Amino acid sequence: MSLLDEKFRSAVQPTTLTKKLTLNGETKAYQVYRVRLNLLYYNDQNDRIATWISQYKSEHGENAFRTLTMQQYNDVIEEFIVQSNPTSIEKTKNNIELVNQREPGVILSDGRIVDGNRRFTCLRQLAKENSDFCWFETVILNVHMTESKKEIKMLELAIQHGEEKKVDYNPIDRLVGVYQDIIKTGLLTVEEYAESTNETVQDVKKRVEHAQLLSEFLEYLHMPEQYYIAREYQVVTVFSDMLPALKRCKKEEYALTLKEAIFNNLLMQTIRDSRKFIRNINTMMETGIFTTYIKKQIEITQKIKEKLYAVPLRNAAELKEFADDNQDLAEELKNTMDLSVLRAKKRVTKSRPSQSVSKSFTMLKDVDTKIFDTLNDDEREKLMWDVARLSEKVNFIKSELTGEEIPQMISNPLAVTQEKTAAVPETSAPAAASVNSCDAKNIEAAEETQDTVLKKDFTLAERHIDEPMIICLDMDKPITNLVFSLHFCLERILPFQKNQASYRLFFVNAENKVISSESEITLQSDEIASLSFTLSSVASEQKKCFLAVQSVQDSCELLQQKIPFQLSMTFTADFGF
């Protein structure tokens, strides 16, 4: 039968519309016809309904469709189409009812629908209530399925995936299509499939691997090609995640055992998060626990196979019943996984210090010491401070490893004594500015005191082991006013250091002349405190000064830190930073 025969003229009417298609490598515009719905039938080879077809044949026999009339056949397939995506069906149906069919389908000359199963379904449902919808607009290809199966399949894939991608396939259905077209029948090569679907060859090869796992899973259950089972278990994500883990196995027998272990967990429904499950497998591989895990899985797999194959299972309901009846095996699967993960995490914890030290060493080896000559004073002092903190941490680690007492801390590198003789930088005259009466009194008092202070020869103090370091949170910000505030906190580098410390703080210029009043601060390790300072007016003439940090345990000539600050005195009012 051919719908293009003269006898179907009343039921097959040409329109003025055309649709471009590529068939046998040739692209051209094809005539669009209006065809009565009762002359058309669904394509049971459509990948979208592959799992539903397999389920129907499983329940009614391999040749079940052959006993049906065309009307009965269409009714059965229609139900599959609706169940596969009811939301999409309803949306398409409402759209067609509102504006009629807009996109032509594609059929073969015998009435088999190549593209447009969803639209055909919606029109069949609408036609039951309104005869205006009893027509299907479509291209009619004058070819036969048995003679041009490959070309028709490539056209179908191109329309469904390459050109329109109207509604995404169920991932399982798509894997079934890949398995049928590339692996089982060899109808298409990987390259031909990739060309038809507008994908890369690499992506198709990966999907072929997933499809192969799908087939192996069903064979493991002794239910080959019953693809609806895979739909029930939602295995696509698991297969995608497990493939890299299988390739990491050093021995082929390990890969086979791991594959069966994953199949067991799917069957017993013990996988709640596939990505976490595979992540745990990878952790075992990285820590050397994997071999022990695999040996245990061999034992469990043997137990499951003995029960699984004792009485052949026929459908998804019986598989679920098997899992429910063998919860002891499910618990054994979960327990071995939990125990192996726990052991792996312990090994990770034990190896983490060595890994961290090794990583740090590698990074330190990459430090280019030639750059040191290009650093300015601030950059050099910050680097020295970081090196001092690193040295303290290394000393502590060595002490913990050897059981020896922690050696005396290195001297604070930021108490730079060579600056004693530094010259006062040349600067321009200070800019004119105004101050409020309170600030003026503070500054005046500071100057009266500080102008009488002679230049001091500060010396380097030994670091107090039990004393946490004080950190200025504003050290990267320039000072723009004579009256300002800074924020401080404590940092405990070593575990045994106290949670509290007291420091004396004041500012000096490049010649080590004190240019501010002295303040004392006591901090807790979990607090941030603010402290106000008032600089002498001479500071406005300079570009740089230093925050001197003294421990209350030291004399006034000893410094723990000397932190550089940039001066930018445009205003002397207390506007902050």
C-alpha positions as CSV (number, residue, x, y, z in Angstrom):
1,M,0.0,0.0,0.0
2,S,1.1,3.5,-0.8
3,L,-0.7,6.6,0.4
4,L,0.5,8.3,-2.8
5,D,-1.8,6.0,-4.9
6,E,-4.7,7.5,-6.7
7,K,-7.2,5.6,-4.6
8,F,-6.3,7.6,-1.5
9,R,-6.8,11.0,-3.2
10,S,-9.7,12.0,-1.0
11,A,-7.9,11.0,2.2
12,V,-4.4,12.3,1.2
13,Q,-4.6,16.0,0.0
14,P,-1.6,18.1,-1.1
15,T,-1.0,21.5,0.5
16,T,1.1,24.5,-0.6
17,L,3.6,23.8,2.2
18,T,7.0,22.2,1.9
19,K,9.5,20.9,4.4
20,K,13.3,20.5,3.9
21,L,14.7,17.1,4.8
22,T,18.1,15.3,4.2
23,L,17.7,11.8,3.0
24,N,20.6,9.7,1.5
25,G,22.8,12.7,1.8
26,E,20.6,14.9,-0.3
27,T,18.7,17.8,1.1
28,K,15.6,19.1,-0.7
29,A,12.1,20.5,-0.1
30,Y,9.4,17.8,0.2
31,Q,5.7,18.3,-0.5
32,V,3.5,18.5,2.6
33,Y,0.1,16.6,2.6
34,R,-3.0,16.5,4.7
35,V,-3.6,12.8,5.7
36,R,-6.6,11.3,7.5
37,L,-5.6,10.0,10.9
38,N,-7.1,6.6,10.4
39,L,-4.6,5.8,7.6
40,L,-1.6,6.3,10.0
41,Y,0.1,4.2,12.6
42,Y,2.8,4.6,15.2
43,N,6.4,3.6,14.6
44,D,7.2,0.8,17.1
45,Q,11.0,1.3,16.3
46,N,10.9,4.8,17.9
47,D,13.6,5.1,20.5
48,R,11.3,7.3,22.7
49,I,9.1,4.3,23.6
50,A,11.7,1.6,23.5
51,T,11.4,0.7,27.2
52,W,7.6,0.6,27.0
53,I,7.7,-1.7,24.0
54,S,10.0,-4.0,25.8
55,Q,7.7,-4.1,28.8
56,Y,4.6,-4.8,26.7
57,K,6.4,-7.7,24.9
58,S,7.6,-9.0,28.3
59,E,4.1,-9.1,29.6
60,H,2.2,-10.2,26.4
61,G,4.8,-12.1,24.4
62,E,7.3,-11.2,21.7
63,N,4.7,-11.4,18.9
64,A,1.9,-9.6,20.8
65,F,1.6,-6.7,18.4
66,R,1.0,-9.0,15.4
67,T,-2.4,-10.1,16.8
68,L,-3.7,-6.5,17.1
69,T,-5.7,-4.5,14.6
70,M,-4.2,-1.1,13.5
71,Q,-6.7,0.6,15.8
72,Q,-5.8,-1.6,18.7
73,Y,-2.1,-1.2,18.0
74,N,-2.4,2.6,17.9
75,D,-4.3,2.6,21.2
76,V,-1.6,0.6,22.9
77,I,1.3,2.8,21.6
78,E,-0.7,6.0,22.3
79,E,-0.8,5.0,26.0
80,F,3.0,4.6,25.9
81,I,3.5,8.0,24.3
82,V,1.3,9.6,27.0
83,Q,3.0,7.8,29.9
84,S,6.5,8.7,28.6
85,N,5.9,12.4,29.1
86,P,2.3,13.4,30.1
87,T,3.2,17.0,30.7
88,S,4.6,17.5,27.2
89,I,1.6,15.8,25.7
90,E,-0.8,18.1,27.5
91,K,1.2,21.2,26.5
92,T,1.3,20.1,22.8
93,K,-2.4,19.2,22.8
94,N,-3.4,22.6,24.1
95,N,-1.2,24.4,21.6
96,I,-2.7,22.4,18.6
97,E,-6.2,23.1,19.9
98,L,-5.4,26.8,20.0
99,V,-3.5,27.3,16.7
100,N,-3.8,23.9,14.9
101,Q,-0.8,21.8,13.9
102,R,2.1,24.1,13.0
103,E,5.0,21.7,12.4
104,P,4.6,19.0,9.7
105,G,5.5,15.4,10.5
106,V,7.2,12.8,8.4
107,I,5.7,9.5,7.4
108,L,6.5,6.6,5.1
109,S,4.2,5.8,2.1
110,D,2.6,3.0,4.1
111,G,1.5,5.3,6.8
112,R,4.2,4.6,9.4
113,I,5.1,7.8,11.3
114,V,8.8,8.6,11.3
115,D,8.5,11.9,13.0
116,G,5.4,13.4,14.8
117,N,4.3,10.7,17.2
118,R,3.5,13.2,19.8
119,R,1.5,15.5,17.5
120,F,-0.3,12.4,16.1
121,T,-1.3,11.4,19.7
122,C,-2.6,14.9,20.5
123,L,-4.6,15.0,17.2
124,R,-6.1,11.5,17.9
125,Q,-7.3,12.7,21.3
126,L,-8.7,16.0,20.0
127,A,-10.4,14.3,17.0
128,K,-12.5,12.2,19.5
129,E,-14.4,15.5,20.4
130,N,-13.9,17.6,17.2
131,S,-13.7,16.2,13.7
132,D,-11.8,19.3,12.5
133,F,-8.7,17.6,14.0
134,C,-8.9,14.4,12.0
135,W,-6.1,15.5,9.6
136,F,-2.3,15.2,10.1
137,E,0.0,17.5,8.0
138,T,3.1,15.6,7.0
139,V,5.7,14.8,4.4
140,I,5.2,11.4,2.7
141,L,8.5,9.6,1.8
142,N,8.0,7.2,-1.0
143,V,10.3,4.6,0.6
144,H,9.8,1.3,2.4
145,M,11.1,0.6,5.9
146,T,12.7,-2.8,5.0
147,E,14.5,-1.3,2.0
148,S,15.8,2.0,3.5
149,K,15.9,1.2,7.2
150,K,19.3,2.8,7.7
151,E,18.5,6.0,5.8
152,I,15.1,6.3,7.7
153,K,16.8,5.8,11.1
154,M,19.4,8.5,10.3
155,L,16.6,10.9,9.2
156,E,14.7,10.2,12.4
157,L,17.8,10.8,14.5
158,A,18.6,14.0,12.6
159,I,15.1,15.4,13.2
160,Q,14.8,14.3,16.8
161,H,18.3,15.2,18.0
162,G,20.2,17.1,15.4
163,E,17.7,19.7,14.1
164,E,14.9,20.2,16.6
165,K,15.5,18.5,19.9
166,K,11.9,19.3,20.7
167,V,11.5,17.2,23.8
168,D,14.5,15.4,25.3
169,Y,14.5,11.7,25.3
170,N,14.3,9.8,28.5
171,P,18.0,8.9,29.0
172,I,17.2,5.2,29.3
173,D,15.3,5.2,26.0
174,R,18.2,6.9,24.3
175,L,20.6,4.3,25.6
176,V,18.3,1.6,24.3
177,G,18.3,3.3,20.9
178,V,22.1,3.4,20.9
179,Y,22.3,-0.2,21.9
180,Q,19.9,-1.3,19.2
181,D,21.3,0.8,16.4
182,I,25.0,0.5,17.0
183,I,25.7,-2.6,19.2
184,K,23.0,-5.1,18.5
185,T,22.1,-4.6,14.9
186,G,25.1,-2.6,13.7
187,L,22.6,-0.6,11.6
188,L,24.7,2.6,12.2
189,T,28.4,3.1,12.9
190,V,29.4,5.4,15.7
191,E,30.4,8.0,13.2
192,E,27.1,7.8,11.4
193,Y,25.2,8.1,14.6
194,A,27.3,11.2,15.6
195,E,26.7,12.8,12.2
196,S,22.9,12.2,12.5
197,T,22.5,13.5,16.0
198,N,25.0,16.4,15.6
199,E,27.2,15.1,18.4
200,T,30.9,14.4,18.6
201,V,32.2,10.9,18.0
202,Q,33.7,10.9,21.5
203,D,30.3,11.6,23.1
204,V,28.7,8.8,21.1
205,K,31.4,6.4,22.1
206,K,30.8,7.2,25.8
207,R,27.1,6.6,25.3
208,V,27.9,3.3,23.7
209,E,29.9,2.3,26.8
210,H,26.9,3.3,29.0
211,A,24.6,1.3,26.7
212,Q,26.9,-1.7,27.0
213,L,26.7,-1.5,30.8
214,L,22.9,-1.3,30.5
215,S,22.8,-4.6,28.5
216,E,25.2,-6.3,31.0
217,F,23.1,-5.2,33.9
218,L,20.0,-6.8,32.4
219,E,21.9,-10.0,31.5
220,Y,23.2,-10.1,35.1
221,L,19.6,-10.2,36.3
222,H,18.9,-12.9,33.7
223,M,16.4,-10.5,32.0
224,P,18.1,-9.6,28.8
225,E,16.6,-6.7,26.7
226,Q,13.9,-6.0,29.2
227,Y,14.8,-2.4,29.2
228,Y,11.9,-1.2,31.2
229,I,13.7,-2.7,34.2
230,A,16.5,-0.2,33.8
231,R,13.9,2.6,33.7
232,E,12.5,1.4,37.0
233,Y,16.0,1.5,38.6
234,Q,17.1,4.9,37.0
235,V,20.6,3.5,36.3
236,V,21.9,6.1,33.8
237,T,23.6,8.3,36.4
238,V,25.1,5.2,38.1
239,F,26.5,3.9,34.8
240,S,27.9,7.3,33.9
241,D,29.7,7.7,37.3
242,M,30.9,4.1,37.5
243,L,32.6,3.9,34.1
244,P,35.8,6.0,35.2
245,A,36.1,3.9,38.3
246,L,36.0,0.6,36.3
247,K,38.7,1.9,34.0
248,R,40.9,2.7,37.1
249,C,40.9,-0.9,38.2
250,K,44.5,-2.3,37.7
251,K,43.2,-5.9,37.2
252,E,40.5,-7.1,34.9
253,E,39.1,-9.4,37.6
254,Y,38.8,-6.4,39.9
255,A,36.8,-4.4,37.3
256,L,34.5,-7.4,36.8
257,T,33.9,-7.8,40.6
258,L,33.4,-4.1,41.0
259,K,30.9,-4.1,38.2
260,E,28.9,-6.9,39.7
261,A,29.1,-5.2,43.1
262,I,27.5,-2.1,41.7
263,F,24.9,-4.3,39.9
264,N,24.2,-5.9,43.3
265,N,23.7,-2.6,45.0
266,L,21.3,-1.5,42.2
267,L,19.3,-4.7,42.6
268,M,19.1,-4.4,46.4
269,Q,18.4,-0.7,46.1
270,T,21.2,0.3,48.5
271,I,22.5,3.3,46.4
272,R,20.9,6.5,47.6
273,D,23.4,8.9,46.0
274,S,25.3,7.4,43.0
275,R,28.0,10.1,43.0
276,K,28.7,9.6,46.7
277,F,28.8,5.9,46.2
278,I,31.4,6.1,43.3
279,R,33.3,8.8,45.3
280,N,33.7,6.3,48.1
281,I,35.0,3.7,45.7
282,N,37.6,6.2,44.4
283,T,38.6,6.9,48.0
284,M,39.2,3.2,48.6
285,M,41.3,3.0,45.5
286,E,43.4,6.0,46.6
287,T,44.0,4.6,50.1
288,G,44.7,0.9,49.4
289,I,41.4,-0.3,50.9
290,F,39.9,-1.3,47.6
291,T,41.5,-4.8,47.5
292,T,39.9,-5.7,50.8
293,Y,36.6,-4.3,49.7
294,I,36.7,-6.3,46.4
295,K,37.5,-9.6,48.2
296,K,34.4,-9.1,50.4
297,Q,32.3,-8.3,47.4
298,I,33.2,-11.6,45.8
299,E,31.6,-13.4,48.8
300,I,28.5,-11.3,48.7
301,T,28.1,-11.7,45.0
302,Q,28.2,-15.4,45.3
303,K,25.4,-15.4,47.9
304,I,23.2,-13.1,45.8
305,K,23.7,-15.1,42.6
306,E,22.8,-18.4,44.4
307,K,19.4,-16.9,45.4
308,L,18.8,-14.8,42.3
309,Y,19.2,-17.6,39.9
310,A,17.5,-20.2,42.0
311,V,14.1,-19.1,40.6
312,P,14.1,-17.0,37.4
313,L,12.5,-13.6,37.9
314,R,10.2,-12.3,35.3
315,N,9.4,-8.6,36.0
316,A,10.2,-5.6,38.0
317,A,7.7,-6.5,40.7
318,E,9.5,-9.8,41.3
319,L,12.8,-8.0,41.5
320,K,11.5,-5.7,44.1
321,E,10.1,-8.7,46.0
322,F,13.5,-10.3,45.9
323,A,15.2,-7.2,47.4
324,D,12.6,-7.0,50.1
325,D,13.0,-10.7,51.0
326,N,16.8,-10.5,51.2
327,Q,17.4,-7.4,53.4
328,D,20.2,-9.3,55.2
329,L,22.2,-9.2,51.9
330,A,21.3,-5.5,51.5
331,E,22.6,-4.8,55.0
332,E,25.7,-6.7,54.3
333,L,26.3,-4.6,51.2
334,K,25.8,-1.4,53.1
335,N,27.9,-2.5,56.1
336,T,30.9,-3.5,54.0
337,M,30.7,-0.2,52.2
338,D,30.5,1.8,55.4
339,L,33.3,-0.2,57.0
340,S,35.6,0.2,54.0
341,V,34.9,4.0,53.8
342,L,35.7,4.4,57.5
343,R,39.0,2.6,57.0
344,A,39.8,4.7,53.9
345,K,39.0,7.9,55.7
346,K,41.3,6.9,58.6
347,R,44.1,6.3,56.1
348,V,43.4,9.7,54.5
349,T,43.6,11.4,57.9
350,K,46.9,9.7,58.6
351,S,48.4,10.6,55.3
352,R,47.1,14.2,55.2
353,P,50.0,15.7,57.3
354,S,52.6,14.2,55.1
355,Q,50.7,15.3,52.0
356,S,50.4,18.8,53.3
357,V,54.1,19.0,54.2
358,S,55.1,17.6,50.8
359,K,52.9,20.1,49.1
360,S,54.3,23.0,51.1
361,F,57.8,21.8,50.3
362,T,57.0,21.7,46.6
363,M,55.6,25.2,46.6
364,L,58.6,26.5,48.6
365,K,61.0,25.0,46.0
366,D,59.3,27.2,43.4
367,V,60.1,30.4,45.3
368,D,62.3,32.5,43.1
369,T,64.8,34.2,45.5
370,K,66.0,36.5,42.7
371,I,62.8,38.4,43.1
372,F,63.8,39.5,46.6
373,D,66.0,42.3,45.2
374,T,63.0,43.8,43.6
375,L,60.9,44.0,46.7
376,N,60.3,47.3,48.5
377,D,60.6,47.7,52.2
378,D,57.0,46.9,53.0
379,E,57.0,43.8,50.7
380,R,60.2,42.5,52.2
381,E,59.0,43.0,55.8
382,K,55.8,41.2,55.1
383,L,57.6,38.3,53.5
384,M,60.0,38.1,56.5
385,W,57.0,38.1,58.9
386,D,55.3,35.2,57.0
387,V,58.6,33.3,57.0
388,A,58.9,33.7,60.7
389,R,55.4,32.4,61.2
390,L,56.2,29.4,59.0
391,S,59.4,28.7,60.9
392,E,57.5,28.6,64.2
393,K,55.0,26.1,62.8
394,V,57.8,23.9,61.4
395,N,59.5,23.9,64.8
396,F,56.3,22.9,66.5
397,I,55.7,20.0,64.1
398,K,59.3,18.8,64.6
399,S,58.9,18.9,68.3
400,E,55.7,16.9,68.2
401,L,57.4,14.3,65.9
402,T,60.6,13.9,68.0
403,G,59.2,14.5,71.5
404,E,61.9,17.1,72.1
405,E,61.3,20.5,73.6
406,I,60.5,23.3,71.2
407,P,63.6,25.3,70.4
408,Q,63.8,29.0,71.2
409,M,61.8,31.0,68.7
410,I,63.6,32.9,66.1
411,S,63.9,36.6,66.6
412,N,61.1,38.7,65.1
413,P,62.2,39.6,61.6
414,L,60.2,42.8,61.6
415,A,62.1,44.5,64.4
416,V,64.4,46.0,61.8
417,T,67.3,47.7,63.6
418,Q,69.0,48.9,60.5
419,E,66.4,51.6,60.2
420,K,67.9,53.4,63.1
421,T,70.1,55.4,60.9
422,A,67.6,55.9,58.1
423,A,67.3,59.5,56.9
424,V,64.0,61.4,57.1
425,P,62.6,61.4,53.5
426,E,62.3,64.7,51.7
427,T,58.7,65.8,51.5
428,S,56.7,68.9,50.6
429,A,55.1,71.2,53.1
430,P,51.9,69.8,54.7
431,A,48.7,70.7,53.2
432,A,46.4,73.2,55.0
433,A,43.7,71.5,56.9
434,S,41.3,72.1,59.8
435,V,40.8,70.1,63.0
436,N,38.1,70.2,65.6
437,S,38.8,71.5,69.1
438,C,39.0,68.0,70.7
439,D,41.4,66.7,68.1
440,A,43.5,69.8,68.3
441,K,43.9,69.4,72.1
442,N,44.9,65.7,71.6
443,I,47.5,66.6,69.0
444,E,48.8,69.5,71.0
445,A,49.2,67.3,74.0
446,A,50.9,64.6,72.0
447,E,53.3,67.1,70.5
448,E,54.2,68.6,73.9
449,T,55.1,65.1,75.1
450,Q,56.7,63.6,72.0
451,D,58.8,66.5,71.0
452,T,60.8,66.0,74.1
453,V,61.4,62.3,73.4
454,L,64.8,61.6,71.9
455,K,65.4,59.2,69.1
456,K,65.5,55.7,70.6
457,D,67.7,52.8,69.7
458,F,65.2,49.9,69.7
459,T,66.6,46.4,69.8
460,L,65.2,43.1,68.8
461,A,63.2,41.1,71.4
462,E,63.0,37.4,71.6
463,R,59.7,36.0,70.6
464,H,57.7,34.7,73.7
465,I,56.7,31.1,73.0
466,D,53.5,31.1,74.9
467,E,52.3,34.5,73.6
468,P,50.0,34.7,70.6
469,M,50.7,37.3,67.9
470,I,48.8,40.5,67.6
471,I,47.5,41.2,64.1
472,C,46.6,44.7,62.8
473,L,43.6,44.3,60.5
474,D,44.2,47.7,58.9
475,M,47.9,47.3,58.0
476,D,47.3,47.5,54.3
477,K,45.4,50.8,54.5
478,P,47.1,54.2,54.4
479,I,46.8,56.7,57.3
480,T,45.0,59.8,56.1
481,N,44.4,61.7,59.4
482,L,46.4,62.6,62.4
483,V,43.6,61.1,64.6
484,F,42.5,57.6,63.6
485,S,41.6,54.2,64.9
486,L,43.0,50.7,64.1
487,H,41.5,47.3,64.7
488,F,43.4,44.4,66.2
489,C,43.0,40.7,66.9
490,L,45.1,37.8,68.2
491,E,46.4,34.8,66.2
492,R,47.4,31.6,68.0
493,I,50.0,29.9,65.8
494,L,50.7,27.1,68.2
495,P,48.1,25.1,70.2
496,F,49.6,25.7,73.6
497,Q,49.7,29.5,73.3
498,K,47.6,31.5,75.7
499,N,44.2,32.9,74.7
500,Q,45.0,36.4,76.0
501,A,47.9,38.8,75.5
502,S,48.8,42.5,76.3
503,Y,50.8,44.8,74.2
504,R,52.1,48.4,74.2
505,L,51.5,50.2,70.9
506,F,52.9,53.5,69.5
507,F,54.1,55.0,66.2
508,V,57.7,55.9,65.2
509,N,59.0,57.5,62.1
510,A,61.8,56.3,59.9
511,E,64.4,57.6,62.4
512,N,62.8,55.7,65.2
513,K,61.5,58.9,66.8
514,V,58.3,58.4,68.7
515,I,55.5,60.4,67.0
516,S,52.4,59.3,68.9
517,S,51.3,58.6,72.5
518,E,51.7,55.1,73.8
519,S,48.6,52.9,74.3
520,E,48.2,49.5,75.9
521,I,45.8,46.9,74.7
522,T,44.7,43.5,76.2
523,L,43.0,41.1,73.7
524,Q,41.3,37.7,73.9
525,S,41.8,35.3,71.0
526,D,38.2,35.5,69.9
527,E,37.8,39.3,69.9
528,I,38.5,42.2,67.6
529,A,39.3,45.5,69.4
530,S,39.7,49.1,68.2
531,L,42.4,51.5,69.5
532,S,42.7,55.2,68.8
533,F,45.9,57.0,68.0
534,T,47.0,60.6,67.6
535,L,50.0,61.4,65.6
536,S,52.3,64.4,66.0
537,S,51.8,67.1,63.3
538,V,55.2,66.3,61.9
539,A,53.7,63.0,60.5
540,S,51.8,65.0,57.9
541,E,55.1,65.9,56.3
542,Q,56.2,62.4,55.9
543,K,55.2,59.5,53.6
544,K,55.8,56.6,56.0
545,C,55.7,55.6,59.6
546,F,55.8,52.4,61.7
547,L,53.6,50.9,64.3
548,A,55.8,49.7,67.1
549,V,54.6,46.6,69.0
550,Q,56.0,45.8,72.5
551,S,55.1,43.0,74.8
552,V,54.3,44.1,78.3
553,Q,56.8,41.5,79.3
554,D,59.6,43.4,77.6
555,S,61.3,46.7,78.4
556,C,60.7,49.9,76.5
557,E,63.7,49.4,74.3
558,L,62.6,46.1,72.9
559,L,60.2,45.6,70.0
560,Q,58.3,42.5,69.0
561,Q,57.0,43.9,65.7
562,K,57.5,47.0,63.6
563,I,54.7,47.3,61.1
564,P,55.0,49.8,58.2
565,F,52.2,52.2,57.3
566,Q,51.8,54.6,54.4
567,L,51.0,58.3,55.3
568,S,48.8,60.3,53.0
569,M,47.8,63.4,55.0
570,T,45.3,65.4,53.0
571,F,43.0,66.0,55.9
572,T,43.7,66.0,59.6
573,A,40.1,65.5,60.8
574,D,39.1,62.1,62.1
575,F,37.5,60.6,59.0
576,G,38.9,57.1,59.6
577,F,40.5,55.2,56.8
